Amino acid sequence: MRRNSLNLGNSQQGFNALMIGILITFIVVSLAMVIPDNMSDNAIGSFLSAIYTLIIYFIANRMHGKELKAHSLEKLPFIPDGAPLG
């Protein structure tokens, strides 16, 4: 999201995206560390993953939703020709 913001000419939004990403990652890792070991690892891990994914989805949609939709409607490529995919 930071790179997209910078590419769109919005350095402040790029900085905000970086800080939000660091904060959310810190919160999720902290929560994972305080969950008791006797709880079902699969259920808690799945729940944390789902919550983390939803939070990031809504943030990304709020930050870049309009631009991505306009880009898609114009049928423009999302990855420049010759750019590495990884």
JOLINTA-V188802 format. One record per residue. RES is the residue in three letters. OMEGA is omega as a letter, one per 20 degrees, with the letter a starting at -180 (999 if undefined). Layout:
# JOLINTA-V188802
RES/OMEGA  RES/OMEGA
This chain:
# JOLINTA-V188802
MET/r  ARG/a  ARG/r  ASN/r  SER/r  LEU/r  ASN/r  LEU/r  GLY/a  ASN/a  SER/r  GLN/r  GLN/r  GLY/r  PHE/r  ASN/r  ALA/r  LEU/a  MET/r  ILE/r  GLY/r  ILE/a  LEU/a  ILE/r  THR/r  PHE/a  ILE/a  VAL/r  VAL/r  SER/r  LEU/a  ALA/a  MET/a  VAL/r  ILE/r  PRO/a  ASP/a  ASN/r  MET/a  SER/a  ASP/a  ASN/a  ALA/a  ILE/r  GLY/r  SER/r  PHE/r  LEU/r  SER/a  ALA/r  ILE/r  TYR/a  THR/r  LEU/r  ILE/a  ILE/r  TYR/a  PHE/r  ILE/r  ALA/a  ASN/r  ARG/a  MET/a  HIS/a  GLY/a  LYS/a  GLU/r  LEU/r  LYS/r  ALA/r  HIS/a  SER/a  LEU/r  GLU/r  LYS/r  LEU/r  PRO/r  PHE/r  ILE/a  PRO/r  ASP/r  GLY/a  ALA/r  PRO/a  LEU/a  GLY/999
